[in-house]
Amino acid sequence: MATKLNMLERDVEALTDGVWIKPDESLDIELLVKAKDAAFFDAESAAYRKLLRRAKEEGVIKNNKQGFDGLPPSMVQRAQDELVLSRLVLNVKNLENDKGPVTIQEYREMALTERFRPLLDMAREAVALATERRASDREEALGNSAPSRPITSDGAASQA
């Protein structure tokens, strides 16, 4: 039986516009997040290179052969947190302060403080769920595809 093309279709809107995720079922907070993708990993690599240059300039790293492993973990974690918040967390809803609804910019700023660390934890969880969902969608699509024909000993596909 032939494979229907729509079984291999990806939810492009979820990749570009993000998906709403409730990272903590005990709270009403929802985050609009994107899954980690190639563009995120490219940005992460660029941020690490920039961090490495800065660490060398500041004398944090003295040996040029240390590479990323020579970076202090706190610097790496901070860069990672900033990237997740700025590139993958797109919006927030159902979170208020004394003035009204919390904006995404306020959320990002507060999430980087120790006082509001749970906001960062929720952002990480939401991104992890979105990334996991995307990976399972991809695996499901691949599982729905028709198996390839066996290859014969001369390299040609058999006509089975």
Secondary structure, DSSP 8 states (H G I E B T S, - for coil): ----GGGG---HHHHHT-EEE-S-TTS--EEEE----HHHHHHHHHHHHHHHHHHHHTTS---TT-GGGGS-HHHHHHHHHHHIIIIIEEEEES-EETTEE--HHHHHHHHTSSTTHHHHHHHHHHHHHHHHHHHHHHHHHHHHS-----B-TTS-B---
